[in-house]
Amino acid sequence: MASQLERAMEGLIEVFHSYSSKEGDKYKLSRAEMKNLLQGELADFLTEFVVLVAALTVACNEFFVQSQQK
């Protein structure tokens, strides 16, 4: 019986091959395939990541603006 980690890894590999087999080498992702994979599988995760980066940027900017005013 496969472990939870083995099943997760198998799932990752299956998703990878579902995108990589569309054009060219089935063991590599083209730029278009990579873009489709990220948008199709990680859209919510990437959106949250971009929000985090934007919030950190705003916080750092406010900190440095206040530091320069002192």
Distance bins in CASP14 RR format, pairs under 12 A and 6 or more apart:
PFRMAT RR
TARGET T0000
AUTHOR 0000-0000-0000
RMODE 2
METHOD distances of the structure
MODEL  1
1 7 0 0 0 0 1 0 0 0 0 0 0
2 8 0 0 0 0 1 0 0 0 0 0 0
2 9 0 0 0 0 1 0 0 0 0 0 0
2 10 1 0 0 1 0 0 0 0 0 0 0
2 11 0 0 0 0 0 1 0 0 0 0 0
3 9 0 0 0 0 1 0 0 0 0 0 0
3 10 0 0 0 0 0 1 0 0 0 0 0
4 10 0 0 0 0 0 1 0 0 0 0 0
4 11 0 0 0 0 0 1 0 0 0 0 0
5 11 0 0 0 0 0 1 0 0 0 0 0
5 12 0 0 0 0 0 1 0 0 0 0 0
6 12 0 0 0 0 0 1 0 0 0 0 0
6 13 0 0 0 0 0 1 0 0 0 0 0
7 13 0 0 0 0 0 1 0 0 0 0 0
7 14 0 0 0 0 0 1 0 0 0 0 0
8 14 0 0 0 0 0 1 0 0 0 0 0
8 15 0 0 0 0 0 1 0 0 0 0 0
9 15 0 0 0 0 0 1 0 0 0 0 0
9 16 0 0 0 0 0 1 0 0 0 0 0
10 16 0 0 0 0 0 1 0 0 0 0 0
10 17 0 0 0 0 0 1 0 0 0 0 0
11 17 0 0 0 0 1 0 0 0 0 0 0
11 18 0 0 0 0 1 0 0 0 0 0 0
11 41 0 0 0 0 0 1 0 0 0 0 0
12 18 0 0 0 0 0 1 0 0 0 0 0
12 19 0 0 0 0 0 1 0 0 0 0 0
12 37 0 0 0 0 0 1 0 0 0 0 0
12 41 0 0 0 0 1 0 0 0 0 0 0
12 42 0 0 0 0 0 1 0 0 0 0 0
13 19 0 0 0 0 0 1 0 0 0 0 0
13 20 0 0 0 0 0 1 0 0 0 0 0
13 21 0 0 0 0 0 1 0 0 0 0 0
13 26 0 0 0 0 0 1 0 0 0 0 0
13 27 0 0 0 0 0 1 0 0 0 0 0
14 20 0 0 0 0 0 1 0 0 0 0 0
14 21 0 0 0 0 0 1 0 0 0 0 0
14 41 0 0 0 0 0 1 0 0 0 0 0
15 21 0 0 0 0 0 1 0 0 0 0 0
15 29 0 0 0 0 0 1 0 0 0 0 0
15 33 0 0 0 0 0 1 0 0 0 0 0
15 36 0 0 0 0 0 1 0 0 0 0 0
15 37 1 0 0 1 0 0 0 0 0 0 0
15 38 0 0 0 0 0 1 0 0 0 0 0
15 40 0 0 0 0 1 0 0 0 0 0 0
15 41 1 0 0 1 0 0 0 0 0 0 0
15 42 0 0 0 0 0 1 0 0 0 0 0
16 22 0 0 0 0 0 1 0 0 0 0 0
16 26 0 0 0 0 1 0 0 0 0 0 0
16 27 0 0 0 0 1 0 0 0 0 0 0
16 28 0 0 0 0 1 0 0 0 0 0 0
16 29 1 0 0 1 0 0 0 0 0 0 0
16 33 0 0 0 0 1 0 0 0 0 0 0
16 34 0 0 0 0 0 1 0 0 0 0 0
16 36 0 0 0 0 0 1 0 0 0 0 0
16 37 1 0 0 1 0 0 0 0 0 0 0
16 38 0 0 0 0 0 1 0 0 0 0 0
16 41 0 0 0 0 1 0 0 0 0 0 0
17 25 0 0 0 0 0 1 0 0 0 0 0
17 26 1 0 0 1 0 0 0 0 0 0 0
17 27 0 0 0 0 1 0 0 0 0 0 0
17 28 0 0 0 0 0 1 0 0 0 0 0
17 29 0 0 0 0 0 1 0 0 0 0 0
17 33 0 0 0 0 0 1 0 0 0 0 0
17 37 0 0 0 0 0 1 0 0 0 0 0
18 26 0 0 0 0 0 1 0 0 0 0 0
18 29 0 0 0 0 0 1 0 0 0 0 0
18 33 0 0 0 0 1 0 0 0 0 0 0
18 36 0 0 0 0 1 0 0 0 0 0 0
18 37 0 0 0 0 1 0 0 0 0 0 0
18 40 0 0 0 0 0 1 0 0 0 0 0
18 41 0 0 0 0 1 0 0 0 0 0 0
19 26 0 0 0 0 1 0 0 0 0 0 0
19 27 0 0 0 0 0 1 0 0 0 0 0
19 28 0 0 0 0 0 1 0 0 0 0 0
19 29 1 0 0 1 0 0 0 0 0 0 0
19 30 0 0 0 0 1 0 0 0 0 0 0
19 31 0 0 0 0 0 1 0 0 0 0 0
19 32 0 0 0 0 1 0 0 0 0 0 0
19 33 1 0 1 0 0 0 0 0 0 0 0
19 34 1 0 0 1 0 0 0 0 0 0 0
19 35 0 0 0 0 1 0 0 0 0 0 0
19 36 1 0 1 0 0 0 0 0 0 0 0
19 37 1 0 1 0 0 0 0 0 0 0 0
19 38 0 0 0 0 1 0 0 0 0 0 0
19 39 0 0 0 0 0 1 0 0 0 0 0
19 40 0 0 0 0 1 0 0 0 0 0 0
19 41 0 0 0 0 1 0 0 0 0 0 0
19 42 0 0 0 0 0 1 0 0 0 0 0
20 26 1 0 1 0 0 0 0 0 0 0 0
20 27 1 0 0 1 0 0 0 0 0 0 0
20 28 1 0 0 1 0 0 0 0 0 0 0
20 29 1 0 1 0 0 0 0 0 0 0 0
20 30 0 0 0 0 1 0 0 0 0 0 0
20 32 0 0 0 0 0 1 0 0 0 0 0
20 33 1 0 1 0 0 0 0 0 0 0 0
20 34 0 0 0 0 1 0 0 0 0 0 0
20 36 0 0 0 0 0 1 0 0 0 0 0
20 37 0 0 0 0 1 0 0 0 0 0 0
21 27 0 0 0 0 1 0 0 0 0 0 0
21 28 0 0 0 0 0 1 0 0 0 0 0
21 29 0 0 0 0 0 1 0 0 0 0 0
21 30 0 0 0 0 0 1 0 0 0 0 0
21 33 0 0 0 0 1 0 0 0 0 0 0
21 37 0 0 0 0 0 1 0 0 0 0 0
22 28 0 0 0 0 0 1 0 0 0 0 0
22 29 0 0 0 0 1 0 0 0 0 0 0
22 30 0 0 0 0 1 0 0 0 0 0 0
22 32 0 0 0 0 1 0 0 0 0 0 0
22 33 1 0 1 0 0 0 0 0 0 0 0
22 34 0 0 0 0 0 1 0 0 0 0 0
22 35 0 0 0 0 0 1 0 0 0 0 0
22 36 1 0 0 1 0 0 0 0 0 0 0
22 37 0 0 0 0 0 1 0 0 0 0 0
23 29 0 0 0 0 1 0 0 0 0 0 0
23 30 1 0 1 0 0 0 0 0 0 0 0
23 31 0 0 0 0 0 1 0 0 0 0 0
23 32 1 0 0 1 0 0 0 0 0 0 0
23 33 1 0 0 1 0 0 0 0 0 0 0
23 34 0 0 0 0 0 1 0 0 0 0 0
23 36 0 0 0 0 0 1 0 0 0 0 0
24 30 1 0 0 1 0 0 0 0 0 0 0
24 32 0 0 0 0 0 1 0 0 0 0 0
24 33 0 0 0 0 1 0 0 0 0 0 0
25 33 0 0 0 0 1 0 0 0 0 0 0
26 33 0 0 0 0 0 1 0 0 0 0 0
27 33 0 0 0 0 0 1 0 0 0 0 0
28 34 0 0 0 0 1 0 0 0 0 0 0
29 35 0 0 0 0 1 0 0 0 0 0 0
29 36 0 0 0 0 1 0 0 0 0 0 0
29 37 1 0 0 1 0 0 0 0 0 0 0
29 38 0 0 0 0 1 0 0 0 0 0 0
29 41 0 0 0 0 0 1 0 0 0 0 0
30 36 0 0 0 0 1 0 0 0 0 0 0
30 37 0 0 0 0 0 1 0 0 0 0 0
31 37 0 0 0 0 0 1 0 0 0 0 0
31 38 0 0 0 0 0 1 0 0 0 0 0
32 38 0 0 0 0 0 1 0 0 0 0 0
32 39 0 0 0 0 0 1 0 0 0 0 0
33 39 0 0 0 0 0 1 0 0 0 0 0
33 40 0 0 0 0 0 1 0 0 0 0 0
33 41 0 0 0 0 0 1 0 0 0 0 0
34 40 0 0 0 0 0 1 0 0 0 0 0
34 41 0 0 0 0 0 1 0 0 0 0 0
34 42 0 0 0 0 0 1 0 0 0 0 0
35 41 0 0 0 0 0 1 0 0 0 0 0
35 42 0 0 0 0 0 1 0 0 0 0 0
35 43 0 0 0 0 0 1 0 0 0 0 0
35 46 0 0 0 0 0 1 0 0 0 0 0
36 42 0 0 0 0 0 1 0 0 0 0 0
36 43 0 0 0 0 0 1 0 0 0 0 0
37 43 0 0 0 0 0 1 0 0 0 0 0
37 46 0 0 0 0 0 1 0 0 0 0 0
38 44 0 0 0 0 0 1 0 0 0 0 0
38 45 0 0 0 0 1 0 0 0 0 0 0
38 46 1 0 0 1 0 0 0 0 0 0 0
38 47 0 0 0 0 0 1 0 0 0 0 0
38 49 0 0 0 0 0 1 0 0 0 0 0
38 50 0 0 0 0 0 1 0 0 0 0 0
39 45 0 0 0 0 0 1 0 0 0 0 0
39 46 0 0 0 0 1 0 0 0 0 0 0
39 47 0 0 0 0 0 1 0 0 0 0 0
40 46 0 0 0 0 1 0 0 0 0 0 0
40 47 0 0 0 0 0 1 0 0 0 0 0
42 48 0 0 0 0 1 0 0 0 0 0 0
42 49 0 0 0 0 1 0 0 0 0 0 0
42 50 0 0 0 0 0 1 0 0 0 0 0
43 49 0 0 0 0 0 1 0 0 0 0 0
43 50 0 0 0 0 0 1 0 0 0 0 0
44 50 0 0 0 0 0 1 0 0 0 0 0
44 51 0 0 0 0 0 1 0 0 0 0 0
45 51 0 0 0 0 0 1 0 0 0 0 0
45 52 0 0 0 0 0 1 0 0 0 0 0
46 52 0 0 0 0 0 1 0 0 0 0 0
46 53 0 0 0 0 0 1 0 0 0 0 0
47 53 0 0 0 0 0 1 0 0 0 0 0
47 54 0 0 0 0 0 1 0 0 0 0 0
48 54 0 0 0 0 0 1 0 0 0 0 0
48 55 0 0 0 0 0 1 0 0 0 0 0
49 55 0 0 0 0 0 1 0 0 0 0 0
49 56 0 0 0 0 0 1 0 0 0 0 0
50 56 0 0 0 0 0 1 0 0 0 0 0
50 57 0 0 0 0 0 1 0 0 0 0 0
51 57 0 0 0 0 0 1 0 0 0 0 0
51 58 0 0 0 0 0 1 0 0 0 0 0
52 58 0 0 0 0 0 1 0 0 0 0 0
52 59 0 0 0 0 0 1 0 0 0 0 0
53 59 0 0 0 0 0 1 0 0 0 0 0
53 60 0 0 0 0 0 1 0 0 0 0 0
54 60 0 0 0 0 0 1 0 0 0 0 0
54 61 0 0 0 0 0 1 0 0 0 0 0
55 61 0 0 0 0 0 1 0 0 0 0 0
55 62 0 0 0 0 0 1 0 0 0 0 0
56 62 0 0 0 0 0 1 0 0 0 0 0
56 63 0 0 0 0 0 1 0 0 0 0 0
57 63 0 0 0 0 0 1 0 0 0 0 0
57 64 0 0 0 0 0 1 0 0 0 0 0
58 64 0 0 0 0 0 1 0 0 0 0 0
58 65 0 0 0 0 0 1 0 0 0 0 0
59 65 0 0 0 0 0 1 0 0 0 0 0
59 66 0 0 0 0 0 1 0 0 0 0 0
60 66 0 0 0 0 0 1 0 0 0 0 0
60 67 0 0 0 0 0 1 0 0 0 0 0
61 67 0 0 0 0 0 1 0 0 0 0 0
61 68 0 0 0 0 0 1 0 0 0 0 0
62 68 0 0 0 0 0 1 0 0 0 0 0
62 69 0 0 0 0 0 1 0 0 0 0 0
63 69 0 0 0 0 0 1 0 0 0 0 0
63 70 0 0 0 0 0 1 0 0 0 0 0
64 70 0 0 0 0 0 1 0 0 0 0 0
END
